[in-house]
């Protein structure tokens, strides 16, 4: 599956739309995500950012041998993020 994390933009056809990091992580935990596209700023920093999803992936790879999606994209309008 292809997962698109963004609170404002609509996912392209063929992608599953999620609005918050915990939703993306839940889908990543299924082991079936092959592509992941992340926005950084999601409108509520208390709920997290796209970067938090990357940190979760990094931790899971290091500690639990998680296999990340084969492709990870960043589509953020925030260059620093």
ABEGO torsion letter per residue (X at the ends): XBBBBBAABBBBBGBBBBABAAAAAAAAAAGABABBBBBABAGBAAAEBAAAAAAAAAAAAAAAGBBBBABBBBABABAAX
